[in-house]
Amino acid sequence: MEHTAFETWLGRISDLNEPQRRRALQSLATLDVEDFRDIETRCASDVARPEFSALDDETRSATRGGAPSVAELGQRKVDIVGCPHCDSRDLVRWGHASALPRYRCKACSRTFNALTKTPLANLRMKDKWVEQAKAMIEGVSTAKAALRCGVHYTTAFRWRHRFLASLAADKPKAMAGIVEGDETFILESFKGKRSDMPRKSRKRGGKSAKRGLSVEQIPVIVARDRNGVTTDAVLPRLNRVSIAAALDGIVTPANQFCCDGGTAIVAFARHAGIPAHVLPMPGKPNPNEPDFHLNNVNAYHSRLKEWLRRFHGVATKNLPNYLGWRRTLEAIGPDATSAAMILGAIGLGPYQQKAL
């Protein structure tokens, strides 16, 4: 019997009535003695190999030749986070439902599974989520993701934004050392909007009606330290208050803040008491202070915009999700796995894990 099927069967034992329990015991009693001896031998060999029992769920899955299942990843999250209702870790198993184990919290007496209070709660076809995660790592279109997963186009689109909901909120709590901060601008888009358009629609991303900065350009603030830790946010307005709402508590007076001469970002640094190094010529640091420059954050801007180009325009209302998507790919690096993406989607992203 497969591990998942066995766990499901085991979790339902408590639901058996008295006649059913008697029948189950009779069936076990009819097994040949040699069968029990084989079981005892296998159990003893596992005990004799502590390195096998110490393997985590992901490694065991790898030995089976596959990626960790959603149930295994969910178990990892429950072990780390505990009860989603009260954060208690005093839990007991409480059967199975929808291919996932359920738990009961002894502190608040509420039941839950690993997806409770996550954007993936109540989504079906969990066996296809690994392929969806792989499609997101590669950044393929929604249509190609739908073909890979064998689902409808609208389902693939819904899955994409359910996966991204938690990743959009996965941001660092603090940064270390020298931090570079700069704004970039993304063309405003009403992609997907069918009516009440404030202007004539553009095709496949299009271009701004005016050259340079205009009301059609959406400001995005990006801050990045020299360890690659990155935070960003869509700004409702390019002013000190909006930048402070995005960076307060993350960039602090303990940091050395590199920025350009923009009025809003300089005002933020001065108002927060953060040591600021104003660099009016990005890429050309002062020879006397070669460590203070904006090369890293400007390179991130370039990678972000190049990556966004494949989508032929991103709806402004969905832009925070796409920023979180790119930020996660940068955080988990070139060896990104479907397991890491699914963990992020259920609330255990790379920055959230560091904060625990």
Helices and strands as residue ranges (DSSP letters): H 3-11, G 13-15, H 18-29, H 33-47, H 50-53, H 57-63, H 70-81, E 91-97, E 100-105, E 111-112, G 126-128, H 129-138, H 142-149, H 153-169, E 178-187, E 217-225, E 230-234, H 240-247, E 256-259, H 263-272, E 276-278, H 295-308, G 309-311, G 316-318, H 319-332, H 338-345, H 350-355
